[in-house]
Amino acid sequence: MKVLVVGNGGREHALAWKIKQSPLVSKLYVAKGNAGIWQIAEKVDISPTDVEKLVEFALKEKIDLTVVGPEQPLSEGIVDVFEEARLKIFGHRKNAAILEASKVFAKNFMKKYGVPTAFYETFDNEDDAIDFIKKMGTPIVIKADGLAAGKGVVIAKTEEEAIQTVKDMFGGLFGEASKRIVIEEFLEGEEASYIAMVDGDKLVPMATSQDHKQVFDGDKGPNTGGMGAYSPAPVITPEIEKEILEKIMYPTLKGMQAEGRRMRGFLYAGLMIGPKGINVLEFNVRMGDPETQPIMRRLKSDLVQHILDILDGKIDTVQPVWSEKWSIGVVMASKGYPGKYEKGFEITGIEDAEKDPDIVVFHSGTDIKDGKLVTAGGRVLTVTAVGDTLKEAKEKAYKAVEKIHFEGAHYRKDIGDKGIKRLQQLS
């Protein structure tokens, strides 16, 4: 069968890498992809958000299945348009994708259906927002309502920073996305990502994982799209997983169905596990990036078969098989990310790094210029490793990172440390 992957980043490279392994797949396309994905899939020179052209392509090439990576095309209705054209596509319709596309919708939805989340208020003007900040105190979390490429969340440590953030957001920092904002209490604890494949009120859990959002070691600095992840996440014990399913995942699916917004695709709950219990920080309507990279390294069963079964209404039969190994992914980013950064620097050393069979390097922001592999984004690569222990996987990943070079490369040195520490406490 012919499969089309939509998207450009590390998540899409990992999905394409896994899809390519399926014996069901005879031809793999990517729109638009990156230099890493182009090594394993045929490039389709259409933007992931150019829905009309993508439908035209899928009809012309008789694409049997389309898998959507990023949130933007989902929120713009790619699934609705493909389904109208009687094309098989895995992802949420536009009216369900709002769970990620609008933070205001998500928070109000959680409040209505009793899904645990931080205390919050929503605002559409500066004065009321500033009054609320003065009443609440700091630290405090300020979120743009709409999609902002993972950068629309600011944890303000001081009142001055919080007020400036509000002014920036209403001043057009994220364009339409920050015309409305959510301000919520700051929750302490440990973050984890819980992702499932869902259909209606049913779900199949993926392996657990933990992302690292802040740009610097020790969770310091501004939020990014994610600087690394590992799987599984020891913070999610069997007891905690049971609670996540009972109090968060199933109520969300049932609530969305009750709202006439039936879900089918990947559902991601970004969680804070701490003194105030388990709370949802955000919902995403797709796989996470960089969580997908280590998760796909551990998936032993056929992702394409799982997706086809779900699309055929057979989610009850889907049973993913996971490797017992630990996996980790370290993001190598451009100098200046998540702020301004330059592109076009040559990347070397990937082949050397991948000589170790336990290493796979997934591309995020890469391109080919004059026959050379160059940087083309803020997050450039995710270097993944597997090992019998989390410590071993971490050591392998960083050894591989040291072999890869491009000007201004920066990365966190502590990906996996929280998990290693927790495992030491448990033993």
Backbone hydrogen bonds, N-H to C=O, Kabsch-Sander energy under -0.5 kcal/mol:
donor,donor_aa,acceptor,acceptor_aa,energy
3,V,27,K,-2.6
4,L,65,L,-2.6
5,V,29,Y,-2.5
6,V,67,V,-2.5
7,G,5,V,-0.5
7,G,31,A,-2.9
13,H,9,G,-1.9
14,A,10,G,-2.4
15,L,11,R,-2.4
16,A,12,E,-2.9
17,W,13,H,-2.7
18,K,14,A,-1.9
19,I,15,L,-3.0
20,K,16,A,-2.8
21,Q,17,W,-0.6
21,Q,18,K,-0.7
22,S,19,I,-1.8
25,V,22,S,-1.4
26,S,1,M,-2.5
26,S,24,L,-0.5
27,K,1,M,-1.5
29,Y,3,V,-2.9
30,V,42,E,-2.4
31,A,5,V,-2.4
33,G,7,G,-1.1
35,A,366,T,-0.7
38,W,34,N,-2.4
39,Q,36,G,-1.0
40,I,37,I,-1.8
41,A,37,I,-1.9
42,E,28,L,-2.8
44,V,30,V,-3.0
45,D,43,K,-0.6
46,I,44,V,-2.6
50,D,47,S,-1.8
51,V,49,T,-1.8
54,L,50,D,-2.0
55,V,51,V,-2.4
56,E,52,E,-2.2
57,F,53,K,-2.4
58,A,54,L,-2.7
59,L,55,V,-2.5
60,K,56,E,-2.5
61,E,57,F,-2.9
62,K,59,L,-0.6
63,I,58,A,-2.5
64,D,2,K,-1.8
65,L,2,K,-1.5
66,T,88,K,-1.5
67,V,4,L,-2.7
68,V,90,F,-1.6
69,G,6,V,-2.5
69,G,67,V,-0.5
74,L,70,P,-0.7
75,S,71,E,-2.8
76,E,72,Q,-1.4
77,G,74,L,-1.4
78,I,73,P,-2.4
81,V,77,G,-2.0
82,F,78,I,-2.4
83,E,79,V,-2.9
84,E,80,D,-2.1
85,A,81,V,-1.3
86,R,83,E,-1.8
87,L,82,F,-2.5
90,F,66,T,-2.8
91,G,89,I,-0.7
96,A,93,R,-1.3
97,A,93,R,-2.3
98,I,94,K,-0.7
99,L,96,A,-1.7
100,E,97,A,-1.8
101,A,97,A,-2.3
102,S,98,I,-2.1
103,K,145,D,-3.1
106,A,102,S,-2.4
107,K,103,K,-2.6
108,N,104,V,-2.4
109,F,105,F,-2.7
110,M,106,A,-2.5
111,K,107,K,-2.2
112,K,108,N,-2.3
113,Y,109,F,-2.3
114,G,110,M,-0.6
114,G,111,K,-0.8
115,V,110,M,-2.1
118,A,280,V,-0.6
121,E,183,I,-2.1
123,F,181,I,-2.7
129,A,125,N,-1.4
130,I,126,E,-2.5
131,D,127,D,-2.3
132,F,128,D,-2.0
133,I,129,A,-2.0
134,K,130,I,-2.2
135,K,131,D,-1.7
136,M,132,F,-2.6
137,G,133,I,-2.9
140,I,156,A,-2.0
141,V,184,E,-2.5
142,I,154,V,-2.8
143,K,182,V,-3.0
144,A,152,G,-2.8
145,D,177,A,-0.7
145,D,180,R,-2.3
146,G,177,A,-2.8
151,K,148,A,-2.2
154,V,142,I,-3.0
156,A,140,I,-2.6
156,A,154,V,-0.9
157,K,155,I,-0.5
162,A,158,T,-2.3
163,I,159,E,-2.6
164,Q,160,E,-2.3
165,T,161,E,-2.3
166,V,162,A,-2.2
167,K,163,I,-2.3
168,D,164,Q,-2.7
169,M,165,T,-2.9
170,F,166,V,-2.6
171,G,167,K,-1.4
172,G,169,M,-1.5
173,L,168,D,-2.2
175,G,172,G,-1.5
177,A,174,F,-1.6
178,S,175,G,-1.3
179,K,176,E,-1.8
181,I,123,F,-2.5
182,V,143,K,-2.5
183,I,121,E,-2.6
184,E,141,V,-2.6
185,E,119,F,-2.6
186,F,139,P,-0.7
187,L,185,E,-0.5
190,E,273,I,-2.7
192,A,271,L,-1.8
193,S,209,S,-3.0
194,Y,269,A,-2.5
195,I,193,S,-0.6
196,A,267,L,-2.5
197,M,204,V,-2.7
198,V,196,A,-0.5
198,V,265,G,-3.1
199,D,202,K,-2.5
200,G,263,M,-2.9
202,K,199,D,-2.0
204,V,197,M,-2.7
206,M,195,I,-3.1
209,S,193,S,-1.5
210,Q,230,Y,-1.9
212,H,228,G,-1.2
215,V,222,P,-1.7
216,F,220,K,-2.7
219,D,216,F,-0.7
220,K,216,F,-1.3
224,T,213,K,-1.5
227,M,212,H,-3.2
229,A,329,G,-2.0
230,Y,210,Q,-1.3
231,S,327,S,-2.6
236,I,233,A,-2.0
237,T,235,V,-1.3
241,E,237,T,-2.9
242,K,238,P,-2.0
243,E,239,E,-1.7
244,I,240,I,-2.5
245,L,241,E,-2.4
246,E,242,K,-2.5
247,K,243,E,-3.0
248,I,244,I,-1.7
249,M,244,I,-2.4
250,Y,245,L,-2.3
252,T,248,I,-1.8
253,L,249,M,-2.3
254,K,250,Y,-2.7
255,G,251,P,-2.5
256,M,252,T,-2.7
257,Q,253,L,-2.0
258,A,254,K,-2.3
259,E,255,G,-1.5
260,G,257,Q,-1.6
261,R,256,M,-3.1
265,G,198,V,-1.6
267,L,196,A,-2.9
268,Y,284,N,-2.9
269,A,194,Y,-3.1
270,G,268,Y,-0.6
270,G,282,E,-3.0
271,L,192,A,-3.1
271,L,269,A,-0.6
272,M,279,N,-2.7
273,I,190,E,-2.7
274,G,272,M,-0.6
274,G,277,G,-2.3
277,G,274,G,-2.2
279,N,272,M,-2.4
279,N,277,G,-0.6
280,V,116,P,-2.8
281,L,270,G,-3.4
281,L,279,N,-0.5
282,E,270,G,-1.3
284,N,268,Y,-2.8
292,T,288,G,-1.8
293,Q,290,P,-0.7
295,I,291,E,-2.2
296,M,292,T,-3.1
297,R,293,Q,-1.3
298,R,294,P,-0.7
298,R,295,I,-1.2
299,L,295,I,-0.9
300,K,298,R,-0.6
300,K,321,V,-3.1
301,S,321,V,-1.1
303,L,301,S,-0.8
306,H,302,D,-2.1
307,I,303,L,-2.4
308,L,304,V,-2.6
309,D,305,Q,-2.5
310,I,306,H,-2.1
311,L,307,I,-2.6
312,D,308,L,-1.6
313,G,310,I,-1.8
314,K,309,D,-3.2
317,T,314,K,-1.9
318,V,315,I,-1.5
323,S,298,R,-3.0
326,W,387,G,-2.8
327,S,231,S,-2.7
328,I,385,A,-2.2
329,G,229,A,-3.1
330,V,383,V,-2.4
331,V,227,M,-2.0
331,V,329,G,-0.5
332,M,381,L,-2.8
333,A,331,V,-0.6
333,A,410,H,-3.0
334,S,378,G,-3.3
337,Y,334,S,-2.0
339,G,336,G,-2.5
344,G,375,T,-2.8
347,I,373,L,-2.8
348,T,405,H,-2.5
353,A,349,G,-2.4
354,E,350,I,-2.5
355,K,352,D,-1.2
356,D,353,A,-1.1
359,I,356,D,-2.2
360,V,384,T,-1.9
362,F,360,V,-0.6
362,F,382,T,-2.8
364,S,380,V,-3.2
365,G,379,R,-0.8
366,T,364,S,-0.8
367,D,374,V,-2.1
369,K,367,D,-0.5
369,K,372,K,-2.7
372,K,369,K,-2.2
374,V,367,D,-2.9
374,V,372,K,-0.5
375,T,345,F,-2.1
376,A,365,G,-2.8
377,G,365,G,-0.7
380,V,332,M,-2.3
380,V,378,G,-0.6
381,L,332,M,-1.7
382,T,362,F,-3.0
383,V,330,V,-2.9
384,T,360,V,-2.5
384,T,382,T,-0.7
385,A,328,I,-2.2
386,V,358,D,-1.0
387,G,326,W,-2.1
393,A,389,T,-2.3
394,K,390,L,-2.5
395,E,391,K,-2.4
396,K,392,E,-2.3
397,A,393,A,-2.3
398,Y,394,K,-2.4
399,K,395,E,-1.8
400,A,396,K,-2.0
401,V,397,A,-2.3
402,E,398,Y,-1.9
403,K,400,A,-1.2
404,I,400,A,-0.5
404,I,401,V,-1.5
405,H,348,T,-2.7
409,A,406,F,-2.0
410,H,333,A,-2.2
417,D,414,D,-1.9
420,I,416,G,-2.3
421,K,417,D,-2.7
422,R,418,K,-2.3
423,L,419,G,-2.5
424,Q,420,I,-1.9
425,Q,421,K,-2.0
426,L,422,R,-2.0
427,S,423,L,-1.5
